[in-house]
Amino acid sequence: FLDGPWRAEAEGHKVGDPQELRLARSLDGGLTWSVEIPPQDVSRIGKPLPPGPGEIRFDHPDLAVRVVAGSGRRGAERMGAFHVSTDRGRTWRGPWAFTGLEDDPRVAGLRITSRTSVLPQGRDSAVFLLSAQDPSLGRVSGRLDKTFAVRSDDGGRHFRFLGWLVPWGDPHRAVMPSAVDLDGGRFVAALRRRNPRGGESENWIDLVVSNDGGRRWSFRSRVGESGCCNGNPPALTRLRDGRLACAWADRTRQLMLLRLSSDEGRTWGPERVVRANPHASDMGYPQIGQNDRGELVILYYLATAERPASFIEASLVRP
């Protein structure tokens, strides 16, 4: 997360400079947290190169991956880069390039945007869900970016394009994927959606599915509405009993919400309110996982009347 000074007069996110990257770690299933300063700068692209043979093990039990958005309109830098940790974020290696994508005609001229999802498929294999925008569109480029899948089978040394989760020509935004591997080459991913012609309030969460390892995707269900102010991204996880859990914020109602599905996202149970927030619509962007006690650990940011400067908290929810 980024830590910066609160600026009450700022528009949008009320944060000033300097903004510094931090990590938060819990060793008790989300009850208590400590803050760490990363030993390496994992927010930079630099001049990314491919990793060496065997440098990355995608099946490592302590793997963490951070993808950095691209910059510029030309060259490999617009494809961004990624960093890898095999000790749960204590040390990092990279930046490494998405070698092979820079010349693919399906993403020619596009620029990688932030917030991604990674699905390890074995020691040397992984599927990355990335998103891209067309910088030639100027101010509206951030309203039309889309998510696509790529795969590496040689430990991150080369990547090949698989398919768009939503067609590039679709008129609505579809970004910030949160994906789950259902096994057997079946994936589901929750997406942040927006109608760019619907003002600030026509925003929602969709679930899409692939049955062929990420090449072809189709719509499965609409999970919920994310409200005003550009909406919110989802967080998706699979419980140990096989159910799916999806969390997101509805910024119009100023609520953190959770829904569960017992049929791989075809239908969803009733909304559960994780956190009511009467103070501000600038909230959400959750992460979700299940701890050893079986609780859902849902992280998000918000502000309250008592704490007007935005902060991050964790809620523990019995599914």
C-alpha positions as CSV (number, residue, x, y, z in Angstrom):
1,F,0.0,0.0,0.0
2,L,1.0,3.7,-0.3
3,D,1.4,5.8,2.8
4,G,1.2,9.6,2.3
5,P,0.0,12.7,4.1
6,W,-3.7,13.4,4.3
7,R,-4.8,16.5,2.3
8,A,-8.3,17.5,3.2
9,E,-8.5,20.0,0.3
10,A,-7.5,17.5,-2.4
11,E,-10.0,16.2,-4.9
12,G,-10.5,12.5,-5.3
13,H,-8.1,10.6,-3.1
14,K,-7.1,13.1,-0.4
15,V,-3.4,12.2,-0.3
16,G,-0.4,14.4,-0.9
17,D,3.3,13.8,-1.4
18,P,5.6,12.1,-0.7
19,Q,3.8,8.7,-1.0
20,E,5.9,5.7,0.1
21,L,5.3,2.1,-0.6
22,R,4.8,-0.1,2.5
23,L,3.9,-3.7,3.3
24,A,1.6,-4.9,6.1
25,R,2.0,-8.5,7.5
26,S,-0.2,-10.5,9.8
27,L,1.0,-13.7,11.5
28,D,-2.3,-14.5,13.3
29,G,-4.9,-14.7,10.6
30,G,-5.6,-11.0,10.3
31,L,-6.1,-10.1,14.0
32,T,-2.9,-7.9,14.3
33,W,-0.6,-6.4,11.7
34,S,2.9,-4.9,11.5
35,V,4.1,-2.5,8.8
36,E,7.4,-3.1,6.9
37,I,9.5,-1.0,4.5
38,P,10.2,-3.1,1.4
39,P,14.0,-3.7,1.0
40,Q,13.7,-3.1,-2.7
41,D,11.8,-0.7,-4.8
42,V,9.1,-2.9,-6.4
43,S,7.2,0.1,-7.9
44,R,9.7,0.8,-10.7
45,I,9.9,-0.5,-14.3
46,G,13.6,0.4,-14.9
47,K,14.9,-1.5,-17.8
48,P,13.3,-4.9,-17.4
49,L,15.0,-8.0,-18.7
50,P,13.8,-11.6,-18.8
51,P,14.7,-13.7,-15.8
52,G,17.4,-16.3,-16.1
53,P,16.7,-20.0,-16.4
54,G,15.2,-21.4,-13.2
55,E,15.1,-18.0,-11.4
56,I,11.3,-18.2,-11.0
57,R,9.3,-21.1,-9.5
58,F,5.7,-20.3,-10.0
59,D,4.7,-23.3,-7.7
60,H,6.8,-22.0,-4.8
61,P,4.5,-22.0,-1.6
62,D,5.7,-18.5,-0.6
63,L,5.4,-16.9,-4.0
64,A,4.3,-13.2,-4.3
65,V,4.1,-11.3,-7.6
66,R,3.8,-7.6,-8.1
67,V,3.1,-6.2,-11.6
68,V,4.1,-2.6,-12.4
69,A,2.1,-0.6,-15.0
70,G,3.7,0.4,-18.2
71,S,4.8,3.9,-19.2
72,G,5.1,5.7,-22.5
73,R,3.7,4.8,-25.9
74,R,6.6,3.0,-27.4
75,G,9.0,0.2,-26.7
76,A,8.9,-2.6,-24.1
77,E,8.4,-0.1,-21.2
78,R,4.7,0.3,-22.2
79,M,4.3,-3.4,-21.4
80,G,5.3,-2.8,-17.8
81,A,7.3,-5.3,-15.7
82,F,6.9,-7.7,-12.7
83,H,8.8,-8.4,-9.5
84,V,8.8,-11.8,-7.7
85,S,9.3,-12.8,-4.1
86,T,9.6,-16.3,-2.8
87,D,9.7,-15.4,0.9
88,R,6.3,-13.7,1.2
89,G,7.5,-10.2,0.4
90,R,10.6,-10.0,2.6
91,T,12.9,-9.8,-0.5
92,W,12.2,-9.3,-4.2
93,R,13.8,-9.8,-7.5
94,G,13.2,-8.0,-10.8
95,P,12.0,-5.9,-12.6
96,W,11.5,-8.6,-15.3
97,A,10.0,-8.0,-18.7
98,F,6.9,-9.5,-20.3
99,T,9.1,-10.6,-23.2
100,G,7.1,-11.6,-26.3
101,L,4.2,-9.2,-25.7
102,E,5.8,-6.0,-27.1
103,D,5.5,-7.3,-30.7
104,D,2.1,-9.0,-30.5
105,P,-0.3,-7.3,-32.8
106,R,-3.3,-7.8,-30.4
107,V,-1.7,-5.4,-27.9
108,A,0.2,-3.2,-30.4
109,G,0.3,0.4,-29.2
110,L,-1.5,-0.4,-25.9
111,R,-0.1,0.2,-22.4
112,I,-0.3,-2.1,-19.4
113,T,-2.4,-0.7,-16.6
114,S,-2.3,-1.6,-12.9
115,R,-4.0,-4.2,-10.7
116,T,-3.6,-7.7,-12.0
117,S,-4.1,-11.3,-11.0
118,V,-1.8,-14.3,-11.3
119,L,-2.7,-18.0,-11.6
120,P,0.3,-20.4,-11.0
121,Q,0.0,-23.5,-13.2
122,G,3.2,-25.4,-12.2
123,R,6.9,-24.9,-11.6
124,D,7.5,-23.0,-14.9
125,S,4.0,-22.0,-15.9
126,A,1.6,-19.3,-14.9
127,V,-1.3,-17.3,-16.4
128,F,-1.2,-13.6,-15.8
129,L,-4.4,-11.5,-16.1
130,L,-3.2,-8.0,-17.2
131,S,-5.2,-5.0,-18.4
132,A,-4.3,-2.4,-21.1
133,Q,-5.5,1.0,-22.4
134,D,-5.0,2.9,-25.6
135,P,-2.9,6.0,-24.8
136,S,-3.8,7.6,-28.1
137,L,-7.4,8.1,-26.7
138,G,-6.0,10.7,-24.2
139,R,-8.3,11.5,-21.3
140,V,-10.9,8.8,-22.1
141,S,-8.3,6.0,-22.3
142,G,-8.8,5.2,-18.6
143,R,-12.5,4.6,-19.2
144,L,-12.1,1.9,-21.8
145,D,-9.2,-0.3,-20.7
146,K,-9.7,-4.1,-20.9
147,T,-8.3,-7.2,-19.3
148,F,-6.5,-10.0,-21.2
149,A,-4.7,-13.2,-20.3
150,V,-1.1,-14.2,-21.1
151,R,0.8,-17.3,-20.3
152,S,4.5,-18.3,-19.6
153,D,5.7,-21.9,-19.7
154,D,9.4,-21.2,-19.3
155,G,9.6,-19.6,-15.8
156,G,8.6,-16.1,-16.9
157,R,11.2,-15.8,-19.7
158,H,8.6,-15.5,-22.5
159,F,4.9,-14.7,-22.5
160,R,2.2,-15.4,-25.2
161,F,-1.1,-13.8,-25.6
162,L,-4.1,-16.0,-24.8
163,G,-7.3,-13.9,-25.1
164,W,-9.4,-10.9,-24.0
165,L,-11.7,-11.5,-21.0
166,V,-14.1,-9.0,-22.5
167,P,-13.7,-8.2,-26.2
168,W,-11.6,-5.1,-26.9
169,G,-14.5,-3.6,-28.9
170,D,-16.9,-3.9,-25.9
171,P,-18.1,-0.4,-25.1
172,H,-17.7,-0.8,-21.3
173,R,-14.6,-0.8,-19.1
174,A,-13.5,-4.2,-17.8
175,V,-10.4,-4.1,-15.5
176,M,-8.8,-5.0,-12.2
177,P,-9.4,-8.7,-12.4
178,S,-9.5,-11.0,-9.4
179,A,-9.3,-14.6,-10.5
180,V,-9.7,-18.1,-9.1
181,D,-8.4,-21.4,-10.6
182,L,-11.2,-24.0,-10.6
183,D,-8.8,-26.7,-11.8
184,G,-8.6,-28.5,-15.1
185,G,-7.9,-25.3,-17.0
186,R,-11.1,-23.7,-15.8
187,F,-10.8,-20.1,-14.5
188,V,-13.3,-17.6,-13.1
189,A,-12.5,-13.9,-12.8
190,A,-14.4,-10.9,-11.3
191,L,-14.0,-7.6,-13.1
192,R,-14.6,-4.0,-12.4
193,R,-17.1,-2.7,-15.0
194,R,-18.1,0.8,-16.1
195,N,-20.3,2.4,-18.7
196,P,-18.1,5.3,-19.8
197,R,-21.2,7.1,-21.1
198,G,-23.1,6.6,-17.9
199,G,-21.5,9.4,-15.9
200,E,-19.9,8.4,-12.6
201,S,-22.7,6.1,-11.3
202,E,-23.2,3.2,-13.8
203,N,-20.6,0.8,-12.4
204,W,-20.9,-2.9,-11.5
205,I,-19.1,-6.2,-10.9
206,D,-19.2,-9.0,-13.5
207,L,-17.9,-12.6,-13.3
208,V,-16.5,-14.2,-16.5
209,V,-15.3,-17.8,-17.0
210,S,-12.9,-19.7,-19.2
211,N,-13.0,-23.5,-19.7
212,D,-9.8,-23.7,-21.9
213,G,-7.0,-22.2,-19.8
214,G,-7.7,-18.6,-20.5
215,R,-8.0,-18.5,-24.3
216,R,-11.8,-17.9,-24.5
217,W,-13.9,-16.2,-21.9
218,S,-17.7,-15.7,-21.5
219,F,-20.0,-13.9,-19.2
220,R,-21.3,-15.9,-16.2
221,S,-23.1,-13.5,-13.8
222,R,-23.5,-10.0,-12.6
223,V,-22.3,-10.0,-8.9
224,G,-23.5,-6.6,-7.8
225,E,-23.5,-2.8,-8.2
226,S,-20.5,-0.7,-7.2
227,G,-22.2,2.6,-7.2
228,C,-20.9,6.2,-7.8
229,C,-17.5,7.8,-8.1
230,N,-16.1,5.3,-10.7
231,G,-17.2,2.3,-8.8
232,N,-14.9,-0.3,-7.2
233,P,-12.8,-3.4,-8.0
234,P,-13.8,-6.8,-6.7
235,A,-11.8,-9.3,-4.6
236,L,-12.6,-13.0,-5.3
237,T,-11.4,-16.2,-3.5
238,R,-12.3,-19.8,-3.3
239,L,-13.1,-21.3,0.1
240,R,-11.8,-24.6,1.2
241,D,-15.4,-26.0,0.9
242,G,-15.5,-25.0,-2.8
243,R,-17.7,-21.9,-2.5
244,L,-16.7,-18.6,-4.1
245,A,-16.6,-15.4,-2.1
246,C,-16.6,-12.0,-3.7
247,A,-16.2,-8.7,-1.8
248,W,-16.4,-5.1,-3.2
249,A,-17.6,-1.6,-2.2
250,D,-20.9,0.1,-3.2
251,R,-19.8,3.7,-3.1
252,T,-23.3,5.1,-3.5
253,R,-24.6,3.2,-0.4
254,Q,-21.1,3.5,1.3
255,L,-21.0,-0.2,2.2
256,M,-18.4,-2.9,2.0
257,L,-20.3,-6.0,0.7
258,L,-19.8,-9.7,0.4
259,R,-21.7,-12.4,-1.6
260,L,-21.1,-16.2,-1.6
261,S,-21.8,-18.7,-4.4
262,S,-22.1,-22.4,-4.1
263,D,-22.3,-23.1,-7.9
264,E,-19.0,-21.5,-9.2
265,G,-20.6,-18.1,-9.6
266,R,-23.7,-18.9,-11.6
267,T,-25.9,-17.6,-8.8
268,W,-25.1,-15.7,-5.7
269,G,-26.5,-15.6,-2.2
270,P,-27.8,-12.4,-0.5
271,E,-25.5,-9.4,0.1
272,R,-23.8,-9.3,3.5
273,V,-22.7,-6.0,4.9
274,V,-19.1,-6.2,6.0
275,R,-18.7,-2.6,7.0
276,A,-21.1,0.4,7.0
277,N,-19.3,3.7,6.3
278,P,-21.4,6.9,6.8
279,H,-18.5,9.3,6.2
280,A,-17.2,9.2,2.6
281,S,-17.6,7.4,-0.7
282,D,-13.8,7.1,-1.2
283,M,-13.5,3.6,0.1
284,G,-13.1,-0.1,-0.9
285,Y,-10.5,-1.7,-3.2
286,P,-10.6,-4.9,-1.2
287,Q,-8.4,-8.0,-0.9
288,I,-9.7,-11.3,0.4
289,G,-8.4,-14.6,1.7
290,Q,-9.3,-17.4,4.1
291,N,-7.3,-17.9,7.3
292,D,-6.5,-21.1,9.2
293,R,-9.6,-20.6,11.4
294,G,-11.8,-20.6,8.3
295,E,-12.6,-16.9,8.6
296,L,-12.6,-14.6,5.6
297,V,-10.0,-11.9,6.0
298,I,-11.2,-8.8,4.0
299,L,-9.0,-5.8,3.7
300,Y,-10.1,-2.4,2.4
301,Y,-9.6,1.3,3.0
302,L,-12.1,3.8,4.2
303,A,-12.6,6.9,6.4
304,T,-14.9,7.5,9.3
305,A,-16.2,10.5,11.1
306,E,-13.7,9.6,14.0
307,R,-10.8,9.0,11.5
308,P,-11.3,11.3,8.5
309,A,-8.0,10.4,7.0
310,S,-8.3,7.2,4.9
311,F,-6.9,4.1,6.6
312,I,-6.8,0.4,5.9
313,E,-8.5,-2.1,8.1
314,A,-9.2,-5.9,8.1
315,S,-12.6,-7.5,8.8
316,L,-12.8,-11.1,9.9
317,V,-16.1,-12.7,8.6
318,R,-17.5,-16.2,9.2
319,P,-18.6,-17.5,5.7
